[in-house]
């Protein structure tokens, strides 16, 4: 494993925060769907894990402070291009969520909203994986897409109540984001130990 640069540590910290926010959002959706029938146990566990990840992200500031800054026009041009592509992926995701929302509501299947949003969220990780150079995003995107399809099948079968399919999706997405956040922490730890 190569040594990390200051910019790479910063990128890992940003992606760790991305995973924290992503898992919190899905935990909130899960608690809403459950109508807090689980006494917020699921959301509380996810919040505890997210706080642990956030505390580790603070340590990444110290690691970053000990490294030299990447300089040069090639680095700046590459970072600018990456930042533009990053924003472009999120802009397309926002547009896709809006279109998904409108289409699902017009077809009269409000119960499919969470599955539709999960599918869009899962798909956005594929181009994002290339932009930020995190191979784990391919796995996370695939996991979320599978959850969306499984949840949709549960919803459309009519065998189980709608909230069950939505719970599988919401907490599955939160768990996937936490797992990816833990992977980012492990990657940063291994690299920072090699720095010392």
PyMOL commands that set and color helices and strands:
alter all, ss='L'
color gray80, all
select helices_A, chain A and resi 6-34+41-65+73-106+110-132+136-157+162-195
alter helices_A, ss='H'
color red, helices_A
deselect
rebuild
show_as cartoon
